[in-house]
Amino acid sequence: MKITDTKELEKIAKQIRKNIINQVYEAKSGHPGGSLSCTEILTVLYFNQMNINEKEPKDEARDRFVLSKGHCSTALYACLAERGFIAKEELKTFRKIHSKLQGHPDMNKLAGIDMTTGSLGQGLSVANGMALSSKLNHDGYRVYCMLGDGEIEEGQIWEAAMSASKYHLDNLCVILDYNGLQIDGTVEEVKGLENIEGKWKSFGFHTIMVDGHNIEQLIDGFETAKMTKGKPTIIIAKTIKGKGISFMENKAEWHGKAPSEEEYKIAMKELE
Ligand SMILES: Cc1ncc(C[n+]2csc(CCOP(=O)(O)OP(=O)(O)O)c2C)c(N)n1
């Protein structure tokens, strides 16, 4: 399945946002802010870019995706449900005991999840391993890894960045969800990321800056990444935390909390 129509992809993104809010509301917990900021990125990956098959989720030849900012699992589950990897009904089990849909993604519970994540800073190292394996075995699959901008304040990320360029992992595409907010404040307040593009360039990456809510720019970015040889690519996607729900946008307080009944109704109305 490859959807190329921008309007169609925007419609899917809207449905994914509804799925995110429904999961968090039903569970009375979760992370809506950073899930809503990466919605279009995931939509483009899962409906336009990645070579995946919902009927064979463990196909060795599939492209891999690592949601390194694992707290945003609702966005990934919402996407997997729309793409047919799981039943939509299953979204209601998010964060329940014994559910396949744990608060943070668990690859041992759910086919379609390529890596267990949640402890920030580790995903890029694993993605490196996958990309290196694909190259050594001539498997041909690509690896995508999504990082949060708060997450990249972890030192392990920069060690992994050096390794990715040392091994010329041009089959690796990192996406930075650059929404400017962290768990309880701005990323700049916690530990500044000034000259973000220069930082990644100096670590040996090909850098592409996009508006992370613009489907066409995202598709162009991923296509350019595929054509880039000899080095890994990072797509730095400028986004808005809480995108799509007026009272959640750009508010750190919506990093990890559920809406009240009244807020839920307003949110769903805004997504109509
Ligand atoms: C190693 C580790 N330290 C701390 C946390 C707690 N934590 C969860 S989310 C978060 C902030 C992440 O910010 P960012 O990467 O910008 O995520 P986004 O804004 O996209 O949700 C923190 C500190 C964690 N999950 N793992």
The ligand as an SDF file (V2000), in Angstrom:
LIG
                    3D

 26 27  0  0  0  0  0  0  0  0999 V2000
   16.4470    7.7140   30.1380 C   0  0  0  0  0  0  0  0  0  0  0  0
   15.1740    8.4430   30.4100 C   0  0  0  0  0  0  0  0  0  0  0  0
   15.1910    9.5570   31.1610 N   0  0  0  0  0  0  0  0  0  0  0  0
   14.0440   10.2220   31.4290 C   0  0  0  0  0  0  0  0  0  0  0  0
   12.8520    9.7620   30.9360 C   0  0  0  0  0  0  0  0  0  0  0  0
   11.5650   10.4940   31.2920 C   0  0  0  0  0  0  0  0  0  0  0  0
   11.0380   11.2360   30.1470 N   0  0  0  0  0  0  0  0  0  0  0  0
    9.9960   10.7570   29.4480 C   0  0  0  0  0  0  0  0  0  0  0  0
    9.5810   11.7530   28.1770 S   0  0  0  0  0  0  0  0  0  0  0  0
   10.7650   12.8820   28.5710 C   0  0  0  0  0  0  0  0  0  0  0  0
   10.9530   14.1400   27.7610 C   0  0  0  0  0  0  0  0  0  0  0  0
   11.2180   13.8440   26.3390 C   0  0  0  0  0  0  0  0  0  0  0  0
   11.1900   14.9950   25.5720 O   0  0  0  0  0  0  0  0  0  0  0  0
   11.1890   14.8880   24.0090 P   0  0  0  0  0  0  0  0  0  0  0  0
   12.2310   13.9240   23.5980 O   0  0  0  0  0  0  0  0  0  0  0  0
   11.3110   16.2720   23.4630 O   0  0  0  0  0  0  0  0  0  0  0  0
    9.7790   14.2410   23.6970 O   0  0  0  0  0  0  0  0  0  0  0  0
    8.4690   14.8900   23.0480 P   0  0  0  0  0  0  0  0  0  0  0  0
    8.4520   16.3610   23.3930 O   0  0  0  0  0  0  0  0  0  0  0  0
    8.5790   14.7010   21.5940 O   0  0  0  0  0  0  0  0  0  0  0  0
    7.3290   14.1390   23.6700 O   0  0  0  0  0  0  0  0  0  0  0  0
   11.4800   12.4630   29.6910 C   0  0  0  0  0  0  0  0  0  0  0  0
   12.5890   13.2230   30.3030 C   0  0  0  0  0  0  0  0  0  0  0  0
   12.8750    8.6020   30.1330 C   0  0  0  0  0  0  0  0  0  0  0  0
   11.7610    8.0920   29.5800 N   0  0  0  0  0  0  0  0  0  0  0  0
   14.0400    7.9680   29.8800 N   0  0  0  0  0  0  0  0  0  0  0  0
  1  2  1  0
  2  3  1  0
  2 26  2  0
  3  4  2  0
  4  5  1  0
  5  6  1  0
  5 24  2  0
  6  7  1  0
  7  8  2  0
  7 22  1  0
  8  9  1  0
  9 10  1  0
 10 11  1  0
 10 22  2  0
 11 12  1  0
 12 13  1  0
 13 14  1  0
 14 15  2  0
 14 16  1  0
 14 17  1  0
 17 18  1  0
 18 19  2  0
 18 20  1  0
 18 21  1  0
 22 23  1  0
 24 25  1  0
 24 26  1  0
M  CHG  1   7   1
M  END
$$$$
